[in-house]
Amino acid sequence: MPASVPVSLLSDQMVDMKFITAFTGLTDKWFYKLIKEKKFPKPIKLGRASRWFKSEVEKWLKERIEESREEEQPEEK
């Protein structure tokens, strides 16, 4: 199998905005602003509902954590 084979859709949970806001402690307005600015994954529209893959939300949060910690590190001399 090629290395570029995507993760099976059945192995990734879909989550809603209520989950994301509870998970992060941030507001839905903040996330919709980030989506508009292309700084957060676009939702998957299922009828009128919006969902995200949990793995994408986790990846986004891990990236923010890494960025935050990189900013805190003093530069080596």
LINHUHU-V122247 format. One record per pair of residues at least 4 apart in sequence whose ideal C-beta (glycine too) atoms are under 8 Angstrom apart, sorted by the first residue. I is the first residue (numbers start at 0). J is the second residue. Records with the same first field share a line. If there is no record, write none. Layout:
I=J  J
//
This chain:
0=4
6=10  11  54
7=11
11=52  53  54
12=52  53
13=43  50  51  52  53
14=18  19  22  50  51  52  53  56
15=19  48  49  50  51
16=20  27  30  49
17=21
18=22  53
19=23  25  27  30  51  56
20=24  25  26  27  30
22=56  60
23=60
25=29  30
26=30
27=31
28=32
29=33
30=34  39
31=35
32=36
33=38  39
34=38  39  40  41  42
39=59
40=51  52  55  56  59
42=49  50  51
43=49  50  51  52
44=48  49
45=49  50
51=55  56
52=56
53=57
54=58
55=59
56=60
57=61
58=62
59=63
60=64
61=65
62=66
63=67
64=68
65=69
66=70
67=71
68=72
//
